[in-house]
Amino acid sequence: MRAKYYTALAAFAILTFAACKKDKPLEDTPYIEIASVSPTNAQAYNDTITFTVFYRDGNGDLGENNPNAYNLFLTDGRNQVEYKYRVQQLAPSGSDVAIQGNLNVKLAGAPILNGGASETVSYSIYVVDRAGNKSNVATSPVITLNQ
């Protein structure tokens, strides 16, 4: 009887430890997704389109204090023109802390390229951290530009 008890106890202990799952640490490479775009129906040349971008970075080296450095890139899907932005440093230098939040990226005066009364466009966005790690590329929903 004791052998069955110890066998059952050992099996229970093994299953208990096997079921314990350690949280996977966040990646050092930043991750982004587009949380929202506003407006999605804009007046070309006049309206400012705001992209709200959710970010997550496992070691906190996203952002830059150097005003001449660019680390967020927004690309027009129609003609591949790239707009460059600087994300301000989000965590102190030398800290190794996971960070996440939202960034608001503003694009003023998007043009109509086809010469028509309206046109649709999608933009892609990515970021690069101070270590040079490039995030995934997130694509915006379709935006309609009107004259």
Long-range contacts (C-beta under 8 A, 24 or more apart in sequence): 25-58, 25-98, 26-56, 26-57, 26-58, 26-59, 26-98, 27-58, 28-57, 28-58, 28-59, 28-61, 28-129, 28-131, 28-133, 29-58, 29-129, 29-133, 29-134, 29-135, 30-55, 30-56, 30-57, 30-62, 30-127, 30-128, 30-129, 30-133, 30-135, 31-55, 31-56, 31-57, 31-135, 31-136, 32-56, 32-125, 32-126, 32-127, 32-135, 32-136, 32-138, 33-138, 34-125, 34-138, 34-139, 34-140, 34-141, 35-102, 37-140, 37-141, 37-143, 39-143, 40-141, 40-142, 40-143, 40-144, 41-143, 41-144, 41-146, 42-110, 42-143, 42-144, 42-145, 42-146, 43-145, 43-146, 43-147, 44-109, 44-110, 44-111, 44-112, 44-119, 44-145, 44-146, 44-147, 45-109, 45-110, 45-111, 45-112, 46-109, 47-109, 47-110, 48-106, 48-107, 48-108, 48-109, 49-106, 49-107, 49-108, 49-110, 49-143, 50-104, 50-105, 50-106, 50-107, 51-104, 51-105, 51-106, 51-107, 51-123, 51-125, 51-140, 52-102, 52-103, 52-104, 52-105, 53-102, 53-103, 53-104, 53-105, 53-125, 53-127, 53-138, 54-100, 54-101, 54-102, 55-99, 55-100, 55-101, 55-102, 55-103, 55-127, 55-135, 56-98, 56-99, 56-100, 57-90, 57-98, 57-99, 57-100, 57-129, 58-98, 59-96, 59-97, 59-98, 59-131, 60-90, 60-91, 60-95, 60-96, 60-97, 60-98, 60-99, 61-91, 61-129, 61-130, 61-131, 62-87, 62-90, 62-91, 62-99, 62-127, 62-129, 62-130, 63-87, 63-88, 63-89, 63-90, 63-91, 63-129, 63-130, 64-88, 64-89, 64-130, 65-89, 71-127, 71-128, 71-129, 71-130, 72-103, 72-105, 72-125, 72-126, 72-127, 72-128, 73-125, 73-126, 73-127, 73-128, 74-105, 74-107, 74-123, 74-124, 74-125, 75-123, 75-124, 75-125, 76-110, 76-121, 76-123, 77-121, 77-122, 77-123, 77-124, 77-139, 78-113, 78-119, 78-121, 79-113, 83-107, 87-127, 110-143, 110-145, 111-145, 112-145, 112-147, 117-146, 117-147, 118-144, 118-145, 118-146, 118-147, 119-144, 119-145, 120-144, 120-145, 121-145
